[in-house]
Amino acid sequence: MAFYEVYSHPALIRYKTSVCTRATLFLAAVLCLTYIPPLLVAYRSQGFWIKRSTYEEQPVVRFQYQTLLVAATSTQGDFVAWSTFPHLNNMLGPKLRIPAVSVREEDQNQDGKLDMLVLQLQLPLKPEEQVFSVQLLLTFSYQLFRMSTVAMQSLAYVQHSSSVPGAKLSVSGDLRLQQRTPLPHRGLYDIYNVSVIDGSSPFASSYDLDSIIRSYQSRNLTTVLSCPMPVWTVGRAAASPFELNAEIRYPVEVISYRPGFWETIKFAWIQYVSILLVFLWVFERIQRFVFQNQVLTTVPIPLGKPHLS
């Protein structure tokens, strides 16, 4: 007659001993070696407490229609300029040139966020004037919402110079976010939500490009126009204006921030438990060998037997 297994279950054996024995000391040592070393290993392997993390977000960017343009018309320091600030235009006098400006912002993927600014500018010049360099400031409203709410005023700086007078400058680049320190993980961050250029000031020093850029770069959070290949076109006709065409995209950014308490604990716990599982497996085998082979004297009690008092 053939036999087959109809049911099985593990046998439970309890090992008992008194408090002041070598088996108790061994158990205390095993507990310490099981739970404390994984914490030390995780901590010493770097990155146990995460101090910085990142996420992706496309910012909400809008052109503020504030512009400052300076074009050098000679190599001796002559220039013409134009801005959207009345006080500066009044101070320019005969150096003021009012251009024809066309501005368009596009939402190319129809997700409710603007993706690109297209700016076309035609600067009128006298027949004898030539353009050797161009400096252009554009201001933007820049906002983030996914973690902390960031609201700030930022700028894009376009600059190009050449020893050969030009007829047109074309730039195409990304408005990139630059961080010196991580953002908080929540709350409102609006310390830079002030005008980059003080358009209400009647003083010429408020519109000095060097001062504006230096003050702006001292901030912890800025934007910069990434434009690796500006195109400088020569051969302007005497009666033609100087043209400046700019395409500025608003790309998805990788934002750096300081994690909160629970996010820090979550990642620390994952690291600790992943190492702890290995130690639990090893010391479980060690304990089974020690007590099954009675390396340390204990009283084994099979399941179902009366317990010793």
C-alpha positions as CSV (number, residue, x, y, z in Angstrom):
1,M,0.0,0.0,0.0
2,A,1.4,3.4,-1.0
3,F,1.6,6.2,1.6
4,Y,1.3,9.9,0.9
5,E,1.6,13.0,3.0
6,V,-1.8,14.5,3.9
7,Y,-0.7,17.3,6.2
8,S,2.5,18.8,7.7
9,H,3.4,21.6,10.2
10,P,6.6,22.7,11.9
11,A,7.4,21.6,15.4
12,L,7.9,24.3,17.9
13,I,10.4,23.9,20.6
14,R,10.9,26.4,23.3
15,Y,14.3,26.7,25.1
16,K,14.1,28.0,28.6
17,T,16.8,29.1,31.1
18,S,17.1,31.3,34.2
19,V,18.1,34.9,34.0
20,C,21.7,34.7,35.2
21,T,23.1,32.2,32.7
22,R,25.4,32.2,29.8
23,A,22.4,31.6,27.5
24,T,20.9,34.9,28.7
25,L,24.1,36.8,28.0
26,F,24.3,35.1,24.6
27,L,20.8,36.3,23.8
28,A,21.5,39.8,24.9
29,A,24.7,39.9,22.7
30,V,22.8,38.5,19.7
31,L,20.1,41.2,20.1
32,C,22.7,43.9,20.2
33,L,24.7,42.5,17.3
34,T,21.5,42.1,15.3
35,Y,20.0,45.6,15.6
36,I,22.8,48.0,16.3
37,P,25.4,47.2,13.6
38,P,22.9,47.6,10.7
39,L,22.3,51.2,11.9
40,L,26.1,51.9,12.0
41,V,26.6,50.3,8.6
42,A,23.8,52.4,7.0
43,Y,25.0,55.6,8.7
44,R,28.7,55.1,7.7
45,S,27.9,54.2,4.1
46,Q,27.0,57.9,3.5
47,G,23.6,59.3,2.7
48,F,21.7,57.9,5.7
49,W,20.2,61.3,6.4
50,I,19.4,62.9,3.0
51,K,20.0,66.6,3.1
52,R,19.0,67.4,-0.5
53,S,16.6,65.9,-2.9
54,T,15.2,66.9,-6.4
55,Y,12.0,66.9,-8.4
56,E,11.0,68.1,-11.8
57,E,8.6,70.9,-12.6
58,Q,7.9,73.2,-15.5
59,P,7.7,76.7,-14.0
60,V,5.0,79.2,-14.7
61,V,6.8,82.0,-16.5
62,R,5.5,85.2,-17.9
63,F,7.3,88.1,-19.7
64,Q,6.9,91.3,-17.7
65,Y,7.3,93.6,-20.7
66,Q,10.2,95.4,-19.0
67,T,13.2,95.8,-21.4
68,L,16.5,97.6,-21.4
69,L,18.5,97.7,-24.6
70,V,22.0,99.2,-25.2
71,A,23.7,99.0,-28.6
72,A,27.3,100.2,-29.1
73,T,27.6,102.2,-32.3
74,S,31.3,102.5,-32.4
75,T,34.5,101.2,-30.8
76,Q,35.1,104.5,-29.0
77,G,32.2,104.2,-26.6
78,D,29.3,105.7,-28.6
79,F,25.9,104.0,-28.0
80,V,22.2,104.2,-28.5
81,A,19.6,102.8,-26.1
82,W,16.0,102.2,-25.3
83,S,14.0,100.9,-22.4
84,T,10.4,100.6,-21.1
85,F,11.3,102.9,-18.2
86,P,10.3,106.5,-18.8
87,H,12.9,108.0,-16.4
88,L,15.7,106.3,-18.2
89,N,14.4,107.3,-21.6
90,N,14.2,111.0,-20.5
91,M,17.9,110.8,-19.4
92,L,19.1,109.3,-22.7
93,G,18.3,112.4,-24.8
94,P,19.6,112.1,-28.3
95,K,20.9,108.6,-27.7
96,L,17.3,107.3,-27.4
97,R,16.1,105.1,-30.3
98,I,12.6,103.8,-30.1
99,P,12.3,100.4,-31.8
100,A,9.5,98.5,-33.3
101,V,8.9,95.5,-31.0
102,S,6.8,92.4,-31.5
103,V,6.3,90.0,-28.5
104,R,4.5,86.6,-28.5
105,E,4.3,83.9,-25.9
106,E,3.3,80.4,-26.9
107,D,1.8,77.4,-25.2
108,Q,3.0,74.8,-27.6
109,N,1.7,71.6,-25.9
110,Q,-1.6,73.2,-24.7
111,D,-1.1,72.3,-21.1
112,G,-1.9,75.7,-19.7
113,K,1.7,76.8,-19.2
114,L,3.6,79.0,-21.5
115,D,6.5,77.3,-23.2
116,M,8.3,80.0,-25.2
117,L,8.8,83.8,-25.7
118,V,9.3,85.1,-29.3
119,L,10.6,88.6,-29.4
120,Q,11.4,90.6,-32.6
121,L,12.9,94.0,-32.3
122,Q,13.9,96.5,-35.0
123,L,16.1,99.3,-33.8
124,P,16.2,102.4,-36.1
125,L,19.7,103.9,-36.8
126,K,21.1,106.9,-38.6
127,P,22.8,106.1,-41.9
128,E,26.3,106.6,-40.5
129,E,25.7,104.5,-37.4
130,Q,26.7,100.9,-37.1
131,V,26.1,98.3,-34.3
132,F,29.1,96.5,-32.9
133,S,27.6,95.1,-29.7
134,V,24.2,94.6,-28.1
135,Q,23.1,94.2,-24.5
136,L,19.5,93.4,-23.7
137,L,17.7,92.8,-20.4
138,L,14.3,91.2,-20.2
139,T,12.4,90.6,-17.0
140,F,10.1,87.7,-16.1
141,S,7.7,86.5,-13.5
142,Y,8.8,83.1,-12.4
143,Q,6.7,80.7,-10.2
144,L,6.9,77.1,-8.9
145,F,4.1,75.3,-7.0
146,R,4.8,71.5,-6.7
147,M,6.7,71.6,-3.3
148,S,7.2,75.1,-1.8
149,T,5.4,78.0,-3.6
150,V,8.1,80.1,-5.2
151,A,7.4,83.5,-6.6
152,M,10.1,85.7,-7.9
153,Q,11.1,88.3,-10.5
154,S,13.9,87.2,-12.7
155,L,15.7,88.3,-15.9
156,A,17.4,87.1,-19.0
157,Y,20.5,88.8,-20.2
158,V,21.4,88.8,-23.9
159,Q,24.8,90.1,-24.9
160,H,27.0,89.8,-28.0
161,S,29.8,91.8,-29.5
162,S,31.8,91.7,-32.7
163,S,34.6,93.6,-34.4
164,V,32.5,93.7,-37.5
165,P,29.3,95.8,-37.5
166,G,26.2,93.7,-37.7
167,A,22.7,93.9,-39.3
168,K,21.0,91.3,-37.1
169,L,21.4,89.2,-34.0
170,S,19.5,86.0,-33.5
171,V,19.4,84.1,-30.2
172,S,17.6,80.9,-29.3
173,G,18.0,79.5,-25.8
174,D,16.5,78.3,-22.6
175,L,15.6,80.3,-19.5
176,R,17.3,78.1,-16.9
177,L,17.0,78.2,-13.1
178,Q,20.1,78.5,-11.0
179,Q,20.2,77.6,-7.3
180,R,22.9,78.2,-4.8
181,T,21.0,76.7,-1.9
182,P,18.1,74.1,-1.9
183,L,14.5,75.4,-1.6
184,P,12.4,74.5,1.4
185,H,10.1,71.6,0.9
186,R,6.9,73.6,1.7
187,G,5.7,77.1,2.5
188,L,6.0,80.4,0.6
189,Y,9.3,81.5,-0.8
190,D,8.9,85.0,-2.2
191,I,11.9,87.0,-0.9
192,Y,12.9,87.7,-4.5
193,N,9.5,88.7,-5.6
194,V,10.6,92.3,-6.2
195,S,11.5,94.2,-9.3
196,V,15.0,93.5,-10.7
197,I,15.1,97.0,-12.1
198,D,13.8,99.9,-10.1
199,G,11.8,101.6,-12.9
200,S,10.5,104.3,-10.5
201,S,14.0,105.7,-9.7
202,P,15.0,109.0,-11.4
203,F,18.7,108.3,-10.9
204,A,20.9,107.0,-13.6
205,S,22.7,104.6,-11.3
206,S,19.6,102.5,-10.9
207,Y,19.8,101.6,-14.6
208,D,23.5,100.8,-14.8
209,L,23.9,97.4,-16.3
210,D,26.9,96.5,-14.2
211,S,25.1,97.3,-10.9
212,I,21.9,95.5,-12.0
213,I,23.8,92.3,-12.9
214,R,26.0,92.4,-9.8
215,S,23.0,92.8,-7.5
216,Y,21.0,90.1,-9.3
217,Q,23.8,87.6,-9.2
218,S,24.2,88.0,-5.5
219,R,20.8,86.2,-5.1
220,N,20.5,82.5,-4.1
221,L,17.9,81.9,-6.8
222,T,18.2,83.4,-10.3
223,T,17.5,82.6,-14.0
224,V,20.0,82.7,-16.8
225,L,19.6,82.5,-20.5
226,S,21.4,79.5,-21.9
227,C,22.2,80.5,-25.5
228,P,25.3,78.7,-26.7
229,M,25.2,79.9,-30.3
230,P,24.1,83.4,-31.0
231,V,24.0,84.2,-34.8
232,W,25.5,87.6,-35.8
233,T,24.6,88.7,-39.3
234,V,26.6,91.4,-41.1
235,G,25.8,93.6,-44.1
236,R,23.2,96.1,-42.9
237,A,21.9,98.5,-45.5
238,A,22.3,102.2,-44.6
239,A,18.5,102.8,-44.2
240,S,17.7,99.5,-42.6
241,P,17.1,99.1,-38.8
242,F,19.2,96.7,-36.7
243,E,17.2,93.5,-36.0
244,L,17.2,91.4,-32.9
245,N,15.3,88.2,-32.8
246,A,15.1,86.1,-29.6
247,E,13.4,82.8,-28.9
248,I,13.5,82.0,-25.2
249,R,12.0,78.7,-24.1
250,Y,10.8,77.8,-20.6
251,P,11.9,74.2,-20.0
252,V,11.2,71.7,-17.3
253,E,13.6,72.3,-14.4
254,V,15.2,69.9,-11.9
255,I,14.5,71.7,-8.6
256,S,16.7,71.0,-5.5
257,Y,15.0,71.2,-2.1
258,R,15.6,70.3,1.6
259,P,13.5,67.2,2.4
260,G,11.1,67.3,5.3
261,F,11.2,65.2,8.5
262,W,9.0,62.3,7.3
263,E,10.8,62.0,3.9
264,T,14.1,61.9,5.7
265,I,12.9,59.2,8.1
266,K,11.4,57.2,5.2
267,F,14.7,56.9,3.3
268,A,16.7,56.3,6.4
269,W,14.3,53.5,7.4
270,I,14.5,51.8,4.0
271,Q,18.3,51.8,4.2
272,Y,18.3,50.4,7.8
273,V,15.8,47.6,7.1
274,S,17.5,46.4,4.0
275,I,20.7,45.8,6.0
276,L,18.8,44.6,9.1
277,L,17.2,41.7,7.1
278,V,20.6,40.2,6.4
279,F,21.6,40.4,10.0
280,L,18.3,38.8,11.1
281,W,18.8,35.9,8.7
282,V,22.4,35.3,9.9
283,F,21.8,35.5,13.6
284,E,18.7,33.4,13.4
285,R,20.8,30.6,12.0
286,I,23.4,31.1,14.7
287,Q,20.8,30.9,17.5
288,R,19.2,27.8,16.0
289,F,22.6,26.0,15.8
290,V,23.6,27.1,19.4
291,F,20.3,26.0,21.0
292,Q,19.5,22.9,18.9
293,N,23.0,21.5,19.6
294,Q,22.9,22.6,23.3
295,V,26.1,24.6,23.0
296,L,24.7,26.6,25.9
297,T,22.7,24.7,28.5
298,T,19.0,25.3,28.2
299,V,15.8,23.3,28.8
300,P,14.0,22.4,25.5
301,I,10.2,22.1,25.8
302,P,8.4,20.7,22.7
303,L,5.0,22.1,21.8
304,G,2.2,20.5,23.8
305,K,4.4,19.6,26.8
306,P,3.7,21.3,30.2
307,H,5.8,24.3,30.8
308,L,8.3,24.3,33.6
309,S,7.6,26.8,36.4
